[in-house]
C-alpha cells in the first residue's frame, strides 16, 4: 500500500524523489516556473496535466496523505529584502495554509530558509504556527543543516512538520544525524592530485590519496583537515588569516608594498581612524604607523589597482545658497560639523533616508557647493562577499562540506589539488603555487552540483549554467528529505508498518520548538 502526496512549489521535484524512495506516490504538483515544470515532467515522467498551476488559483486539492511545500523563501531571506508578509511571495504562505486546512492531509512538511526562524521574523512564524494549530494540526518547526544528514553541503533550512493525530505527532522523532566520512573528492569528477609537503620538500602523486578521513569542522561550520588547517582558502583584502589570499599575494608586489597593505588591513578597523567598521586612512595616518611610507609608495599601489584614493572630507562653500538643491542634498548639508562634512560619519549615524552620502557629496562638489579638503586611501576590493577577481573561496577536495548552493550561483570554486603540509606557511604557499598561479580551480559542474544536492547523476537539466543553478539552488537536499519522510512514515500515520530498517549513526542535539 502506497501513501499519496501533493507537491506544492514543486520546483524540479526534490521532494518527489524522496517520497518515491520512501514508498509514496505523488499524484499532483503545483509549479509556475516554465523551466521547473518542463524538467520536473521530464525527469519524473509526469504529465503536464498533473500540474495544478498557480497556487493562488487553486481552490481545492485532490485527496492525499502527505502535503509537501517548499514555499518561496525570498521574503524571509537575509540575501533578499526581508519583507516577510509585506512581500506578495510572503503571502503565498496564506494560500498554502488555506489549502492545508481545506484538504486536511494526514501530515505535511513545509520547507523554508533559516531566516523565517530568526528573531526578527518571530511574529510571522508564530502566525504560521497558529494557523496550523487552528487547522487541526500538531506541529513543530526544526532548524536542520543538510551536512548533518549525509549531504556534503552546509545548508540550513527551517522544516515545519505536522500531523492531524496527536499520538502520531508524539511518536515522531527526528532522524539521527550522521557523522559523515565523505569529502568533496567523492563528489567531484576530477582525479585528485596529492601534494605532500615534508621538511620543505614536495612529493606529487596523481592518485586519490587523501590521508585520514575528514570528520571535523571549524568555527565557521565549514571544513578543516586533521592538521587543523582550513580545507578552503578565502580571497579578500579586508581580513587576514593562515588561509586568506590577498590581491598582493597573487600579483607582483615588493615586500614593502606587501607591508603597506598589511598595515592598512590591520588598522582600517580601528576607531581612531574613523567611525565605520572599515575606514580609509590618509597618508599622514599611515606614516604615523610607519614613517618609512612615502607618497610614491602609495601612488604605486594605486597604479597597480590594490588600493584607491577616495575623497573623505569636504568643506562647505558659503555662497551655495544660490544653487538649486534637492531634498537629499539639503539633508546632507545639514549634517555638517563646523562647516565640515564627512560622509562616513553620516553613514555611521544610520539615517533612515535611503541615500548614499558619498554620491550626494560628489554631486554637490560638481555643483561647487562643497570642495574636497582631505583624501584617504582604501583597498579597491572592499566587499568580502565579492572576493578577488570574482573568486570568494576555493575548496580543496579534502573538504567535507561545500557552501549552500544558491539559485543565483556563487563565487565559490573547487580544485583537484590536495595539499598535505606540516605547517600553515608551507600549506598556504603551496596552495598559491599549485592552485592560484596555475589557475587550477573551477566552479562545480552540473553533475557535481546534482550530487551535492542528492540528485542522481542522470538527472536531466538545461545546458545553461544560470538555468540549472537556479533549479538546483531552489530545490531541497534529497537525502535529508528521505530521512524526514521515513521518520513520518515510521509513526504509522499512513498505515501500520514495521519501523524502517534505515540505519543512521550518532546523535546530536537539534534545535526544535513545539507549538
Secondary structure, DSSP 8 states (H G I E B T S, - for coil): --EEEEEES-TT-HHHHHHHHTTEEEEEEE---HHHHHHHHHHHT--GGGB---GGG-------SEEEEE---TTT-TTTT--GGGSTTTTHHHHHHHHHHHH--SEEEEEEEGGGGSGGGHHHHHHHHHHHHHTT-EEEEEEEEGGGGT-SB--EEEEEEEES-HHHHHH------------GGGT-SS--EEEEEETTEEEEE-S----S---EE-TTSSEE-TTS-BSEEEE-SS---TTEE-HHHHS---HHHHHHHHHHHHHTT-GGG-SSSS--B-HHHHHHH-TT--HHHHHHHHHTTSEEEEEEEEEE-TTGGGS---HHHHHHHTT-BTTEEEHHHHHHTT-SS---HHHHHHHHHHTTSEEEEEEEEEES---GGG-BTTB-EEE-TT-S-B----TT--SEEE-SEEEE-SSHHHHHHHHIIIIITTT--B---HHHHHHHHT--TT----S-HHHHHHHHHTS--HHHHHHHHHHHHTTTSSS---------------EEEE-
